[in-house]
Structures are given as C-alpha cells and as structure tokens.
Amino acid sequence: MKYITVALAKGRLADFAVGIFREIGFDCSEMDGDSRKLIFTDKGNKFKFIMVKAADVPVYVEYGVADVGIVGKDTLLEEGRNLYEMLDLGFGKCVMAVAGRAESVKLSNTNNIRVATKYPNIAKNYFHAVKGQTIEIIKLNGSVELAPLIGLSEVIVDIVESGRTLKDNGLCVLEEICPISARLVINRISMKLEKDRIASLVNKISKHIKGK
C-alpha cells in the first residue's frame, strides 16, 4: 500500500491541521517537540506529512507530489491551481478586504487608483472582473499597511483578522472581498487512484468538524 502524502502549510495552520489528524486517530508523534524535520510519517496508517510554505501547498498538490493539502483560501485564490477543494475546515478564519483611509477614496466609481497588495491576482480579479474598474497593482512582500500612509497607494488588498493593525495605522476596511479559512484540497488524479482512502479521510475530518 502506497503512502498518502499530505502537504501542510507551515505555522499556525499546520498546528491546527496536526491537531485534527491526531484527534481522528493518526499517529503524529513524530511532530511532537521542536523538530526541524520537513517530512513525518504515520507508518500504521501509511500517511506521510510534509511541511511546506503556504504558497507551495497548491503547487505540490497540483503536481501530485502531495495527494492532499491543507492551506488557506487566500492562497488557493491567489495561486489558481487545478485542484479539488473538498472541505472548509473552519479554522484560520479571517476576511480578504480592501482597506485604506476612510476619507481617502470612493471606491465605487474611481478608476486608475493604485492598490498595494501581497495578492495581485486576487486584487486584479476583484477590481477588474467583479467591479469593472481599472487599477494599478503594486506588489509588496512586507507590511502593506505602510503603502497608503506614505502615498505609495490609495488602498491595499490584504487579509484582515481582528482589524487591530489597520486601526493602529489609521486605516479601516472599505470593502470586503471574501471570507478566508483553511481548506482541504485533493489532487485530481489521486482522487481517482486512491478514491476509497481519500474519501475515508474526508469523511473522518468532516465528521470531526461537525462534531465540534
């Protein structure tokens, strides 16, 4: 029997995911402690877990290096990979939003504004496809909240959880784009070749989530 490989996004999402796997009966003992290992195995259930950067989870799953992945909806939207999205796991909840100074710009009828973001594809789809507006996207990798404060952009597109960082910097949510949470995704070929085992995994996780 081949191992089913699960790609987990490093950090808080991985911690939540490992907790779920542990609670539904998987051996996650190799993940205990402060290990720098990137690959962990549950020999009894023939499952392998790999720890990767969030943006790489959809890549590993699409190319079949991993059969299953757990990653945020924001990453899935930004990457746009060809996967099956099976479950909303209900943790890591936040919202993708347009934010800026409350008095800075009226977004409903304004074109050619500059939008700073770590998520250029999400921003482009929202403004171009959904709202029909022309914008200039500025891709940033650091603290995007700085951009409206120093005049680099009028607004930002970013994940908002509590909103405290925005508030502390004199910004606010102007428009909500979509809710974000952790999702379970499956490789399309694996879904066919390992249908029974993957269906069993999805069923166990689904029941666990509903029982919370």
C-alpha angles and dihedrals in degrees: 000000000000123000119256108226120215121195114210126192108240118248131024095353090055090050091053092044094049088051090056094048091048092050094050092054109273123138105243096161092119088065094057118109130016099312123163092202116127099199125056129177138207099201094184095057094030094237128141125198124203125192114218140156112281094245090055097054095083090046094053091047097045092051093047097244084120124032094201134025138189116204142135122282089238090065092047092051093047095046097041094201126173101255142129110253102207110169143018100221093199099227130103089041118183138123136256107229148167109242138179143121111324092233097038105091144352102232099192097074106015124111132188095032119150117243121195116202149144086224108061095163093051091046093048093048093048098047099033105033102027103032100024093227129142114231141164113236119211112195114217131176101195136050103337091188088078094064099076091041094060098035099256091123140002094228142002135222111216146132114281120198112160096354092229095121090053092048093047089055097045095256133122140188110274099177134003115227103185143323117267130207140141115291135196112228131186134205109246096229093044088053088063101037096042097028098140097046094044092046088051091051093048091048093051093048092045092052090046092053093047090049093057 
